[in-house]
Amino acid sequence: MKIRFTLTRVASVVLMAGVLAISVTGKSAFGQQPALKNAYKNDFLIGVAINQRQFTGQDTNGAALVKAQFNSISPENVLKWEAVHPRPGADGYNFDPADRYVEFGEKNGMAIIGHTLVWHSQTPRWVFQGDGTNALDRDTLLQRMRDHIHTVVGRYKGRIKGWDVVNEALYDNGTLRQSQWLKIIGEDYIAKAFEYAHEADPDAELHYNDYSLETEAKRNGAIALIKKLQGQGIHVTGIGSQDHVKMDWPTTEQVDATLTALGKLGVKVMITELDVDVLSARGQNRSADVAEVQRQTTPNIYTNGLPDSVQQALAQRYADLFGVFLKHRDVVSRVTFWGVTDGDSWLNRGRQNHPLLFDRKWQPKPAFDALIEAARKAGGGR
Ligand code: G3I
């Protein structure tokens, strides 16, 4: 017990020293590490999804790590419809957290991303409700979508660089998801969302964002979707491949083929939500409920941190992925990690996952070192 107490005391002293270093010097201890944003400054932006504790500074270490390592930010949750427009009507908005998020990005000179305007998930029920007597009709829902997008995008006009306008509109087989948006408005809900966003901020970059685009049928569906929008004269400037990946899926060959295919669309290609799930069963999830079953059945085997063998395998996985991103640096404009440290990741959900570059003590993992080395080997502006 004494040994454990001593170690705990040492850990708290180390943590206090770290915090003290921040308060006295104003520079974080993290400022001494090589920075991903500098390592890849001639290749693509290096972004990260941040949460409210980080952009409000409550998570002092997390905020310091974001400033030191990244030059783009995405809002993990605060700009989703349920967060920013929880209740109907003009007074139903809650902009405080999103305002703080944008201010954080501006203060730190970062490329600020908006995520996301139209999605089947995290959208309040009221959006799809009729008047109690009649079901919601197309025109009313279009008006709600237009009001939301004009209000939110308009508020941050010239401040948010690019928006995930529509998120996850496709099934793995490449057909349109049977969401409330599709059922009530029709297939043109996607074009309308882009139209409204472009009206609200003509200079903002506008993206379509989805996961598992390495699945050929889904990728083909996304390509057809972008080409259709382009054919209609819709202002779509980018496609986001989320890349929530596993240790073995997708293969680097699949990622390579995907970036090659998306790169031919003439729009920016972004890796928008990168993380590597070290717990889930190998291979691609066929559907969300399979993923949920896997989550519940995959043993929580790394509750005391990652064995070095897995740290090294994760480092290699990230180095292999970045090797492909660098190969396509001419079309890849940004690589964003979906979370700052392992402790922040959505992939925990009752388990201890280790999907990112920094551990629960904000320390770089071997995967971070591997990416700094990958940049050096690529000879970029380091
Ligand atoms: O805000 C409520 C809080 O009031 C409540 O006390 C708490 C209790 O559970 O829940 C909070 O809401 C949570 C929300 O994150 C905000 O923290 C939801 O339960 C939780 O489900 C939600 O998870 C987010 C998830 O999207 C929702 O689908 C994750 O943080 C976020 O990382 C994740 O991100 C998505 C991208 O937006 C789109 N691509 C997939 C990616 C992973 O699912």
Residues whose N, C-alpha, C, O or C-beta is under 5 A from the ligand:
A	BS01	G3I	E76 N77 W346
